[in-house]
């Protein structure tokens, strides 16, 4: 369980890093075609990005253990 907590903390720090400009720029580029009234679509888009990024991090951790 300590390995899980270690990787969880590393992942959390990765996502919440104030210097993670690549994440912010990517999300801004995805949101450009949407207006403010489309906030639900933007929310879905950001949620899907977060889920996809989390899955890629999980897969990279699993592959490193093999």
PyMOL commands that set and color helices and strands:
alter all, ss='L'
color gray80, all
select helices_A, chain A and resi 2-16+21-31+36-65
alter helices_A, ss='H'
color red, helices_A
deselect
rebuild
show_as cartoon
